[in-house]
């Protein structure tokens, strides 16, 4: 007999650890960390606005097309493409359980602010180091593309309210949940999510963006895993991206 959730939920619980095989794929979110039990929805998630099975793969395909088209080949307007992709990926990755992962608390917001500022300072220090290396012109290319293709205020709004949140919902929300559901809590879903994120960002054609995605993605995915929430990574991502857009030493 499957385990039942709270009274009246009618939802199926997770297979207990140590059963010898990974849990079956279901609509229900997995445990995000060893010290967090499986989350049981208040009502069946499959009847509460869950997206069709093809939606998440479609969002990843869209990223594989839009990123090189906007960053590398520049055959589409950069910020228009980013805004359209953000809207589609948010729709495709949305799942009802994310409502609980988007509930901010002071602790979660402070965690995001601290990590966002810390990452920004680390990247500023890194910028000072790579200014005399062949990598520096590639950094300048990315910054010039983001700063010169739209008014600064409009670009900042898209960063804070579109691209950063949608990437978190897609990667630290849907993709991480899917991988954790398949592999269980631990290092494997963390590494897999981070590496996949960097590989997809690398389709932009810039060598600096996948490096940034590896570093930031590891921090943001670990925050998601430890807290069970995407609020810290969302705040951190938005703040880091905005600060990097506004000022990098030497540019």
PLY file of the C-alpha trace (Angstrom):
ply
format ascii 1.0
element vertex 251
property float x
property float y
property float z
element edge 250
property int vertex1
property int vertex2
end_header
0.00 0.00 0.00
1.40 3.47 -0.86
1.95 5.92 1.94
-0.67 8.62 2.21
-0.05 12.29 2.87
-1.97 14.46 5.33
-5.62 13.74 5.78
-7.65 14.74 2.77
-4.67 15.22 0.46
-5.02 11.93 -1.37
-1.42 12.21 -2.54
1.14 9.49 -2.73
4.25 9.64 -0.56
7.80 8.88 -1.64
9.48 5.51 -1.59
11.57 5.24 1.61
15.36 5.50 1.35
17.31 2.28 1.07
14.69 0.52 -1.06
17.36 -0.44 -3.59
16.04 1.51 -6.55
15.38 5.18 -7.32
11.86 6.50 -6.76
9.52 6.43 -9.72
8.89 9.64 -11.60
5.71 11.23 -10.31
4.10 14.65 -10.20
5.18 15.03 -6.59
8.31 17.02 -5.63
11.21 15.00 -4.20
13.15 15.63 -1.00
15.68 18.36 -1.71
18.09 17.46 1.08
18.70 14.49 3.38
17.26 16.35 6.38
14.03 17.29 4.61
11.23 14.73 4.27
9.34 14.37 1.02
6.95 17.26 0.51
3.33 16.19 0.11
1.04 18.58 -1.81
-2.28 19.66 -0.36
-4.07 18.27 -3.40
-2.97 16.19 -6.40
-0.52 18.32 -8.36
-1.43 16.71 -11.69
-4.87 18.35 -11.58
-3.66 21.76 -10.42
-2.09 23.43 -13.43
0.85 21.11 -14.05
2.38 21.57 -17.49
2.34 18.82 -20.16
5.27 16.41 -20.26
6.80 18.05 -23.32
6.94 21.54 -21.76
10.25 21.20 -19.87
12.16 19.61 -22.80
10.71 22.32 -25.03
12.12 25.01 -22.72
15.57 23.42 -22.89
15.37 23.21 -26.68
14.32 26.86 -26.76
17.37 27.80 -24.67
19.60 25.79 -27.03
18.24 27.85 -29.94
17.82 31.30 -28.41
21.18 31.58 -26.64
23.40 31.08 -29.70
21.02 33.11 -31.87
21.11 36.07 -29.47
24.66 35.88 -28.05
26.80 34.28 -30.73
25.23 34.91 -34.13
23.21 37.95 -33.01
20.53 37.23 -35.61
17.72 38.20 -33.22
17.36 41.31 -31.01
19.15 40.39 -27.81
16.84 41.68 -25.10
13.67 40.86 -27.03
14.88 37.28 -27.39
15.77 37.08 -23.70
12.35 38.40 -22.70
10.51 35.96 -24.97
12.59 33.02 -23.76
12.06 34.02 -20.13
8.29 34.08 -20.55
8.24 30.70 -22.28
10.64 29.00 -19.87
8.66 30.28 -16.87
5.49 28.84 -18.35
7.14 25.55 -19.31
8.90 24.99 -15.98
6.05 26.08 -13.74
4.65 23.41 -11.45
2.12 23.96 -8.66
4.57 22.92 -5.93
6.78 25.91 -6.85
4.28 28.11 -5.04
5.71 26.81 -1.78
9.27 27.25 -3.09
8.59 30.91 -3.87
7.40 31.97 -0.42
9.99 34.46 0.84
11.08 34.75 4.44
13.58 37.18 5.90
16.14 34.40 6.32
15.84 33.23 2.72
16.03 36.76 1.29
19.05 37.65 3.46
20.77 34.44 2.36
20.20 35.42 -1.26
21.47 38.97 -0.76
24.63 37.79 1.00
25.46 35.18 -1.63
24.68 37.59 -4.48
27.00 40.27 -3.11
29.69 37.71 -2.29
29.59 36.27 -5.81
29.75 39.77 -7.29
32.82 40.64 -5.22
34.49 37.38 -6.26
33.84 38.13 -9.91
35.13 41.69 -9.53
38.35 40.27 -8.11
38.45 37.79 -10.99
38.01 40.62 -13.49
41.11 42.32 -12.11
43.05 39.08 -12.56
42.00 38.33 -16.16
42.38 41.86 -17.55
45.78 41.01 -19.02
44.74 37.64 -20.43
43.16 36.61 -23.78
39.90 36.02 -21.90
39.36 39.72 -21.21
38.15 40.69 -24.73
35.49 37.97 -24.46
34.30 39.47 -21.19
34.08 42.87 -22.85
32.07 41.40 -25.76
29.39 40.06 -23.44
29.16 43.25 -21.41
29.01 45.44 -24.53
26.24 43.28 -25.98
24.11 43.56 -22.85
24.73 47.28 -22.32
24.38 48.62 -25.84
21.36 46.77 -27.21
18.69 48.38 -25.00
18.25 51.36 -22.67
19.93 50.68 -19.35
16.77 50.97 -17.27
14.85 48.59 -19.51
17.68 46.06 -19.50
17.92 46.22 -15.71
14.19 45.55 -15.37
14.44 42.53 -17.67
17.39 41.18 -15.68
15.66 41.50 -12.31
12.12 40.53 -13.25
12.50 38.24 -16.29
15.77 36.50 -17.13
17.05 35.82 -13.60
13.74 34.54 -12.13
12.93 32.43 -15.18
16.34 30.72 -15.15
15.88 29.90 -11.48
12.40 28.47 -12.04
13.74 26.43 -14.95
17.03 25.16 -13.52
16.85 25.30 -9.73
13.11 24.69 -9.86
12.07 22.17 -12.52
15.37 20.61 -13.65
16.76 20.19 -10.14
13.49 18.71 -8.89
13.40 16.25 -11.80
17.00 15.14 -11.22
16.52 14.85 -7.47
13.39 12.80 -8.01
15.41 10.45 -10.21
18.67 10.24 -8.24
17.59 11.11 -4.71
19.17 13.71 -2.40
22.92 14.11 -2.39
25.66 15.34 -4.68
24.51 13.77 -7.95
21.53 16.06 -8.69
23.57 19.07 -7.56
26.45 18.28 -9.92
24.17 17.26 -12.77
22.08 20.43 -12.54
25.16 22.65 -12.38
26.96 20.97 -15.28
23.86 20.94 -17.49
23.25 24.59 -16.70
26.82 25.50 -17.69
26.63 23.43 -20.88
23.42 25.11 -22.00
24.77 28.57 -21.15
27.89 27.61 -23.11
25.75 27.43 -26.24
26.00 31.22 -26.20
29.43 30.78 -27.76
31.18 32.80 -25.05
33.79 30.97 -22.92
33.22 33.28 -19.96
29.52 32.57 -19.50
29.80 28.80 -18.84
32.61 29.48 -16.36
30.35 31.92 -14.54
27.49 29.42 -14.75
29.59 26.69 -13.14
30.55 28.88 -10.18
27.23 30.60 -9.64
25.20 27.54 -10.56
26.93 25.45 -7.90
26.14 28.06 -5.25
22.54 28.56 -6.33
21.83 24.83 -6.65
23.32 24.14 -3.23
21.15 26.89 -1.73
18.13 25.27 -3.33
19.15 21.87 -2.02
19.80 22.99 1.55
16.80 25.27 1.99
14.27 23.51 -0.24
13.42 26.95 -1.65
14.34 28.84 -4.82
14.02 32.20 -3.06
17.72 32.48 -2.07
18.96 31.55 -5.55
16.41 33.81 -7.22
17.42 36.81 -5.11
21.12 36.01 -5.49
20.87 35.53 -9.25
18.94 38.75 -9.81
21.25 40.79 -7.58
24.46 39.32 -9.01
23.30 39.82 -12.61
22.21 43.39 -11.93
25.49 44.33 -10.23
27.52 42.73 -13.01
25.47 44.66 -15.55
25.99 47.96 -13.74
29.71 47.78 -12.99
32.72 45.55 -13.59
36.22 46.86 -12.84
37.99 47.85 -16.03
34.87 48.16 -18.20
0 1
1 2
2 3
3 4
4 5
5 6
6 7
7 8
8 9
9 10
10 11
11 12
12 13
13 14
14 15
15 16
16 17
17 18
18 19
19 20
20 21
21 22
22 23
23 24
24 25
25 26
26 27
27 28
28 29
29 30
30 31
31 32
32 33
33 34
34 35
35 36
36 37
37 38
38 39
39 40
40 41
41 42
42 43
43 44
44 45
45 46
46 47
47 48
48 49
49 50
50 51
51 52
52 53
53 54
54 55
55 56
56 57
57 58
58 59
59 60
60 61
61 62
62 63
63 64
64 65
65 66
66 67
67 68
68 69
69 70
70 71
71 72
72 73
73 74
74 75
75 76
76 77
77 78
78 79
79 80
80 81
81 82
82 83
83 84
84 85
85 86
86 87
87 88
88 89
89 90
90 91
91 92
92 93
93 94
94 95
95 96
96 97
97 98
98 99
99 100
100 101
101 102
102 103
103 104
104 105
105 106
106 107
107 108
108 109
109 110
110 111
111 112
112 113
113 114
114 115
115 116
116 117
117 118
118 119
119 120
120 121
121 122
122 123
123 124
124 125
125 126
126 127
127 128
128 129
129 130
130 131
131 132
132 133
133 134
134 135
135 136
136 137
137 138
138 139
139 140
140 141
141 142
142 143
143 144
144 145
145 146
146 147
147 148
148 149
149 150
150 151
151 152
152 153
153 154
154 155
155 156
156 157
157 158
158 159
159 160
160 161
161 162
162 163
163 164
164 165
165 166
166 167
167 168
168 169
169 170
170 171
171 172
172 173
173 174
174 175
175 176
176 177
177 178
178 179
179 180
180 181
181 182
182 183
183 184
184 185
185 186
186 187
187 188
188 189
189 190
190 191
191 192
192 193
193 194
194 195
195 196
196 197
197 198
198 199
199 200
200 201
201 202
202 203
203 204
204 205
205 206
206 207
207 208
208 209
209 210
210 211
211 212
212 213
213 214
214 215
215 216
216 217
217 218
218 219
219 220
220 221
221 222
222 223
223 224
224 225
225 226
226 227
227 228
228 229
229 230
230 231
231 232
232 233
233 234
234 235
235 236
236 237
237 238
238 239
239 240
240 241
241 242
242 243
243 244
244 245
245 246
246 247
247 248
248 249
249 250
